Amino acid sequence: MPRFMGFVRMEEGIGTPPQALFDAMETYIGERAANGVFLDGGGLYGTEDAVNFVVRKGEVTRVDGPYAEAKEIVGGWSLLQYPSLEEAVADQQEFAELHAKHWPEVTVVATMRQISEAPEASGD
């Protein structure tokens, strides 16, 4: 079955989501964990303790957070598995709709990307 990585991006420092969203997400994730769709996931702390290693022109530089230029951050992630892309897309929309219903005052971008299971064939 195809696997997918989900990301939730939002503005940094917007506060804690309302309890209604936590409750809805607990039900949503619980159902998906029970049927084998939700494999793992969780929320992420802000960038205050983040560490980036930037590789540029063969040199590695460490850059510690917080990042003043960061307007939008990844606030959560999930590893999911669906029988088809169509089912994954429909479920991701349902996930986004939970946020729209229970936390409408914030802008959230829910992104889903399929995980590559094997190296792509090169044209060499």
Summary of the structure (lengths in Angstrom):
residues: 124
radius of gyration: 17.0
end to end distance: 29.0
largest distance: 53.5
contacts: 285
relative contact order: 0.31
helix: 30%
strand: 35%
